[in-house]
Amino acid sequence: MATEESSYAFHTFCVAALTTIGIPGIIINILCLIMLRKIPRFRNAFGSLCISRCISNLLFLTTMVVANLGRQFA
């Protein structure tokens, strides 16, 4: 019984930590994408590389937040 409670508490802590890190990360990546599209200096190969990196980070963070919140409420 104590193991189940400690496991649930640890799981809740992990979900809270990943969500706390993930949501600001999603917001920051969206802002970076907007800035990279608006600044003319980044309309080159390096800007394309930065945009693709922001998109991959955004997809990863969104997947982690949605998956962990789904597990918490299931």
Contacts in CASP RR format, 6 or more apart in sequence:
PFRMAT RR
TARGET T0000
AUTHOR 0000-0000-0000
METHOD contacts of the structure
MODEL  1
MATEESSYAFHTFCVAALTTIGIPGIIINILCLIMLRKIPRFRNAFGSLC
ISRCISNLLFLTTMVVANLGRQFA
11 71 0 8 1.000
11 72 0 8 1.000
12 72 0 8 1.000
14 68 0 8 1.000
15 68 0 8 1.000
15 69 0 8 1.000
15 71 0 8 1.000
15 72 0 8 1.000
18 64 0 8 1.000
18 65 0 8 1.000
18 68 0 8 1.000
19 65 0 8 1.000
19 68 0 8 1.000
19 69 0 8 1.000
22 61 0 8 1.000
22 64 0 8 1.000
22 65 0 8 1.000
23 65 0 8 1.000
25 57 0 8 1.000
25 61 0 8 1.000
26 58 0 8 1.000
26 61 0 8 1.000
26 62 0 8 1.000
26 65 0 8 1.000
29 54 0 8 1.000
29 57 0 8 1.000
29 58 0 8 1.000
29 61 0 8 1.000
30 58 0 8 1.000
32 50 0 8 1.000
32 54 0 8 1.000
33 51 0 8 1.000
33 54 0 8 1.000
33 55 0 8 1.000
33 58 0 8 1.000
36 42 0 8 1.000
36 47 0 8 1.000
36 50 0 8 1.000
36 51 0 8 1.000
36 54 0 8 1.000
37 51 0 8 1.000
42 50 0 8 1.000
END
